[in-house]
Amino acid sequence: MPQTPSKTFSKFCRAALIASSMTFTLSSLGLNISHAATHESIDYQKVLQEERTWAGVSSKTLRVGDVVWSYSEGGDRSKPTVLLIHGLGSSRDTWNDVAHELTRHYHVIMPDLPFAGTTQVPAILIFLFLMSLNNCAVLSKQPVFKII
């Protein structure tokens, strides 16, 4: 049975908590935090990979047209497939805790949606997406963003 993510993940969480409390304390005292002591460097991608391994999934990519989809997949392919879709501003790694439980009984697929995570989208598609948001804003008379 896989163990929880390594000590690196615990160090990452501890460092984040210490850094946020130090920032709040120093800023509330009016001190410049740019000279504060630096913390141990944590490789965030390595932490995510360890978490995916713990969850029983592996990272994969798939090219469809001009989009290179990144996704995680795990579990037995002969079992029913569960597709886990993350929300806006999130990534496939949102589901790692759930996948840890599901991969025992299901085939699990967790894609990174375009404009999130590591799925690669051509610049023209990003432009078209932003323009469609702008068109929606014009129709609703609520600006989403302004092109300068």
JOKANOR-V771753 format. One record per residue. N is the residue number from 1. RES is the residue in one letter. SS is DSSP state (hx for helix, st for strand, lp for the rest). NEAR is the number of other ideal C-beta (glycine too) atoms within 8 Angstrom. D_FIRST is the distance of its C-alpha to the first C-alpha in whole Angstrom. Layout:
# JOKANOR-V771753
n=N res=RES ss=SS near=NEAR d_first=D_FIRST
n=N res=RES ss=SS near=NEAR d_first=D_FIRST
This chain:
# JOKANOR-V771753
n=1 res=M ss=lp near=2 d_first=0
n=2 res=P ss=lp near=6 d_first=4
n=3 res=Q ss=lp near=5 d_first=7
n=4 res=T ss=lp near=4 d_first=10
n=5 res=P ss=lp near=9 d_first=12
n=6 res=S ss=lp near=7 d_first=14
n=7 res=K ss=hx near=5 d_first=17
n=8 res=T ss=hx near=12 d_first=19
n=9 res=F ss=hx near=12 d_first=18
n=10 res=S ss=hx near=9 d_first=19
n=11 res=K ss=hx near=10 d_first=23
n=12 res=F ss=hx near=11 d_first=23
n=13 res=C ss=hx near=8 d_first=23
n=14 res=R ss=hx near=8 d_first=25
n=15 res=A ss=hx near=11 d_first=28
n=16 res=A ss=hx near=8 d_first=28
n=17 res=L ss=hx near=8 d_first=29
n=18 res=I ss=hx near=9 d_first=31
n=19 res=A ss=hx near=9 d_first=33
n=20 res=S ss=hx near=8 d_first=34
n=21 res=S ss=hx near=8 d_first=35
n=22 res=M ss=hx near=10 d_first=37
n=23 res=T ss=hx near=9 d_first=39
n=24 res=F ss=hx near=8 d_first=40
n=25 res=T ss=hx near=8 d_first=41
n=26 res=L ss=hx near=11 d_first=43
n=27 res=S ss=hx near=9 d_first=44
n=28 res=S ss=hx near=6 d_first=46
n=29 res=L ss=lp near=6 d_first=48
n=30 res=G ss=lp near=4 d_first=49
n=31 res=L ss=lp near=6 d_first=48
n=32 res=N ss=lp near=5 d_first=47
n=33 res=I ss=hx near=9 d_first=43
n=34 res=S ss=hx near=4 d_first=44
n=35 res=H ss=hx near=4 d_first=44
n=36 res=A ss=lp near=7 d_first=41
n=37 res=A ss=lp near=3 d_first=39
n=38 res=T ss=lp near=3 d_first=36
n=39 res=H ss=lp near=7 d_first=33
n=40 res=E ss=lp near=5 d_first=30
n=41 res=S ss=lp near=4 d_first=29
n=42 res=I ss=lp near=9 d_first=26
n=43 res=D ss=lp near=7 d_first=25
n=44 res=Y ss=hx near=7 d_first=24
n=45 res=Q ss=hx near=6 d_first=23
n=46 res=K ss=hx near=8 d_first=21
n=47 res=V ss=hx near=13 d_first=19
n=48 res=L ss=hx near=9 d_first=19
n=49 res=Q ss=hx near=9 d_first=17
n=50 res=E ss=hx near=12 d_first=15
n=51 res=E ss=hx near=12 d_first=14
n=52 res=R ss=hx near=13 d_first=14
n=53 res=T ss=hx near=10 d_first=12
n=54 res=W ss=hx near=12 d_first=9
n=55 res=A ss=hx near=13 d_first=11
n=56 res=G ss=lp near=12 d_first=10
n=57 res=V ss=st near=15 d_first=14
n=58 res=S ss=st near=8 d_first=16
n=59 res=S ss=st near=9 d_first=20
n=60 res=K ss=st near=8 d_first=23
n=61 res=T ss=st near=8 d_first=27
n=62 res=L ss=st near=7 d_first=29
n=63 res=R ss=st near=7 d_first=33
n=64 res=V ss=st near=5 d_first=35
n=65 res=G ss=lp near=4 d_first=39
n=66 res=D ss=lp near=5 d_first=39
n=67 res=V ss=st near=12 d_first=36
n=68 res=V ss=st near=8 d_first=33
n=69 res=W ss=st near=11 d_first=30
n=70 res=S ss=st near=13 d_first=26
n=71 res=Y ss=st near=13 d_first=23
n=72 res=S ss=st near=17 d_first=20
n=73 res=E ss=st near=11 d_first=18
n=74 res=G ss=st near=11 d_first=15
n=75 res=G ss=lp near=14 d_first=14
n=76 res=D ss=lp near=6 d_first=16
n=77 res=R ss=lp near=6 d_first=20
n=78 res=S ss=lp near=4 d_first=21
n=79 res=K ss=lp near=9 d_first=20
n=80 res=P ss=lp near=5 d_first=22
n=81 res=T ss=st near=9 d_first=22
n=82 res=V ss=st near=9 d_first=22
n=83 res=L ss=st near=7 d_first=24
n=84 res=L ss=lp near=12 d_first=23
n=85 res=I ss=lp near=6 d_first=26
n=86 res=H ss=lp near=13 d_first=26
n=87 res=G ss=lp near=6 d_first=30
n=88 res=L ss=lp near=4 d_first=32
n=89 res=G ss=lp near=4 d_first=32
n=90 res=S ss=lp near=8 d_first=28
n=91 res=S ss=lp near=9 d_first=26
n=92 res=R ss=hx near=13 d_first=23
n=93 res=D ss=hx near=10 d_first=20
n=94 res=T ss=hx near=8 d_first=22
n=95 res=W ss=hx near=11 d_first=19
n=96 res=N ss=hx near=13 d_first=16
n=97 res=D ss=hx near=7 d_first=15
n=98 res=V ss=hx near=8 d_first=16
n=99 res=A ss=hx near=16 d_first=14
n=100 res=H ss=hx near=11 d_first=11
n=101 res=E ss=hx near=7 d_first=12
n=102 res=L ss=hx near=12 d_first=14
n=103 res=T ss=lp near=13 d_first=12
n=104 res=R ss=lp near=7 d_first=11
n=105 res=H ss=lp near=6 d_first=14
n=106 res=Y ss=lp near=12 d_first=17
n=107 res=H ss=st near=13 d_first=18
n=108 res=V ss=st near=16 d_first=18
n=109 res=I ss=st near=11 d_first=21
n=110 res=M ss=st near=13 d_first=22
n=111 res=P ss=st near=11 d_first=25
n=112 res=D ss=lp near=12 d_first=27
n=113 res=L ss=lp near=9 d_first=30
n=114 res=P ss=lp near=8 d_first=33
n=115 res=F ss=lp near=7 d_first=35
n=116 res=A ss=lp near=11 d_first=31
n=117 res=G ss=lp near=11 d_first=28
n=118 res=T ss=lp near=6 d_first=29
n=119 res=T ss=lp near=14 d_first=30
n=120 res=Q ss=st near=7 d_first=34
n=121 res=V ss=lp near=9 d_first=37
n=122 res=P ss=lp near=8 d_first=40
n=123 res=A ss=hx near=5 d_first=43
n=124 res=I ss=hx near=6 d_first=45
n=125 res=L ss=hx near=11 d_first=43
n=126 res=I ss=hx near=10 d_first=42
n=127 res=F ss=hx near=8 d_first=46
n=128 res=L ss=hx near=8 d_first=46
n=129 res=F ss=hx near=10 d_first=43
n=130 res=L ss=hx near=9 d_first=45
n=131 res=M ss=hx near=8 d_first=48
n=132 res=S ss=hx near=8 d_first=47
n=133 res=L ss=hx near=10 d_first=46
n=134 res=N ss=hx near=12 d_first=50
n=135 res=N ss=hx near=8 d_first=51
n=136 res=C ss=hx near=9 d_first=49
n=137 res=A ss=hx near=12 d_first=51
n=138 res=V ss=hx near=7 d_first=54
n=139 res=L ss=hx near=6 d_first=54
n=140 res=S ss=hx near=6 d_first=53
n=141 res=K ss=lp near=5 d_first=55
n=142 res=Q ss=lp near=5 d_first=52
n=143 res=P ss=lp near=6 d_first=51
n=144 res=V ss=lp near=7 d_first=48
n=145 res=F ss=lp near=8 d_first=49
n=146 res=K ss=lp near=4 d_first=52
n=147 res=I ss=lp near=4 d_first=52
n=148 res=I ss=lp near=2 d_first=54
